[in-house]
Amino acid sequence: MIDKEAYPQHPVYDKNTIEFVTVAAEYCAFLESCKRYSSKAFFDKSVKLISLLYLKTSLLPNLEDNSFSELQQFVTESSYERLRQNISCLTGQFDEYLEVFQEDMKYSDTPIVAYISEGLADIYQDLKDMICNFQSADILIMNDALRECKDNFQAYWGQKALNTLRAMHNILYADIDWEDDDQEMNAFSDEISENDINNEEIDFFND
């Protein structure tokens, strides 16, 4: 393991890197505990976190392209799906939206149906894997995890973040009776077995 004292100027210890990892950790922790929020509170905090996350990712320093380390994947298919379901319970009827900024659009003349829950979960998956690799404290792994996350941001989930942000903005500032909507979503949430959702809790701080 290579420690900070050996490479004090390495980009993984840059101020912008630390701020990005901090926001990424907050985003993951928020989605892991999203069932505690009302629908309106969820949309409100999601908009703020996605906006901040986009900014902090865009400020990441240049990272070495060494690819010496083999990065692990920590988010399983089942844990991803449970998280997506939790988000979907909160987004409810507003989960689906039409999107024109998608790769598949070049094959279609009409907007593509996209889902807020899927977009947020996709971003979570990339960030969670990055954070768990970052926790290794091995500077090579930390570098590669950040580099891969930054590359994926530029090629994939940065656009997805903006797509979901636009959709959530339209919902958050629409004329919606949130009290009635939350009652419907709570009823829907009660139909989902707690065992199905909580069988494999995702806990960033204890990984």
N, C-alpha and C positions, 0 to 999 in steps of 0.2 A: 504494500500500500504506500502511496506517495502522499505526504501530508502537506498542509498549507505552508508550513515553514520552508519546505523545499522549493515550492513554486509560488511565492507570495503574489506575483503579478499575473498569475494564470487567469484567463477569462472566466473560469468557473467561480472565482472569488470576486469578480467585478460587482460593483454596486447594482448595476442594472440586472445582472444575473440573479443576485440574491432577492431583489424586489420581484422579479418574474417568478421565481420558485415560490416565494411567499404567497403571491396572488394565486398561482396554480394550486397550491396546497389549500388555500381558502375555498377555491372553486370546487375542488374535489370533496372537501369536508361538507360544503353546503349541499351538494347533490346527494351525498351519502345520508344526510339528515333531512332531506327535503320534505319528508312526510310530516314534519313538525309545523310546516308553513301552510297558511291559507293560499288559495290560488293567486289572489292579487299580490300578496306578499312575496310569493314565489316569483311571479313575473317581474315584480319591482326589483328584487335583489338580483335576479338573473341578468336583467338589462344592465345593471351597474357593474356586475362582475365581468360579463362578457366584454363590455366597453373597456374596462381597466385591463383585462387580460390581453385584449388585442393590442392596446398601447404598449404594455410591458413586453410582450413578445416581439413587437417591432423594434424595440430598443435593445434587444440582446446583442452583445458584441460578436464579432467574428470569432468562430471557434475552429480549432484545428481539425483538419480532415484526415484523421489517422485510422479510424476503424480497426483499431487493434483489439478492442474488447468485444465480447459477445454479449449483447444486451438481452436481458430476460424479459419475458412478457408476463405480467402479473394479473391482468384483467382477463378472467376466463369468459367463455361464451355465456355461461349460466349467470355469472355475476353481472355481466353487461346487460343481459336481458332483464334481470330483476331490477336493476337501476332504471332502465328504460321504462319499465312498467310503473315504477314509483313516480317517475316524472309524468308519464302519460295520465296517471290518475289526477294529477294537478292541472295539467293542460286541457284535459277533457275534450270538449267539442272544438276547442281552439287549436288543438295539436296539429291539424292538417292545414297546409297553406300552399299556394301556387308559387313556384319559383322558376325564374328564367335563367338565373346564373348557375347552371348545372352542366356538367360535361355531357349528359345525355341530350341536352337541348339541340346539339348540332344534328341530331337524328329526328328531331320533332319540330313541328311548326307551331305547337301550342305549349304553354307552360307545363312544367312537370310538377306533380304532387310531391310535396316534401313534408316532413314531420319535425316539429320542434323537439319532441322527446328524443328522436333519433339523432338529431344534430347535436344536442347537448351531451348525449351519451357518447357519441363518437369523439367529441372534443375531450370528454372526461377520460376515455380509454387511453388516448395518446398522452395526456398529462399525467395520469396515474402511473402508467408504465415508466414515464420519464422520472417522476418523483421517487418511485421505489428503487430504480437504478441509481439515482442521484444519492440516495441514502447510504449507498455502499461506502462512501467516503474515499473511494479509489478515484484518483483524479482522471485517469484514462476513461473509466466507465462514466464518470460524471460528465466529462467532455463529450463523449460519444452520445450519451443520452440527450444532452442539450442540443447537440448538433442535429441529431435525428428529429427531435421535436421541432426545432426551428425550420428544418427542411420541409417537414410535413405541414407546418403552418403556412409556409410560402406556397406549397403545391396543392394543399388540400383543405385543412380545417380552418385556415384564416378566412377563406371565402365562406365556408360553412358558418363560421361565427357571425359574419356580417349578414348572411341570409337569415339566420334565426333571430338576430338582433332586430332586423327590420320587421320581421313578423311579430315579434313580441312587443315592439314599440307600438305597432298598429293596434294590438290588443289592449295594451296597458292604458292607452289614452283614448280608447273608444268609450262610448256611452254604454257601459255594461252594469247590470245589477249584480254586483259581486256576491252579495249575501245569498241570493237565490242560486247562483252558479256554484258557490261553495257547498251548499246543501246537497245539490245533485252530485257533486264530485265526492263528497264524504260518503254518500249512499253507495256510489259505485266502488269506492275504496273498501268499504266494509264487506263487499262481496268477494274480495280477493283474500285468500287464506293467508294469515300471518306467517304460517310455516313456509309457504311458497316464496314469500318475499324476504323473510328474515332468516331463512335457513343458512345463508352464507353472508353474514354481514361484512361489509367492506369498511375497514377502519384504517385510515391513512396513518394516524399517529401511532398505531401499535404494530404496523407492518415491520 
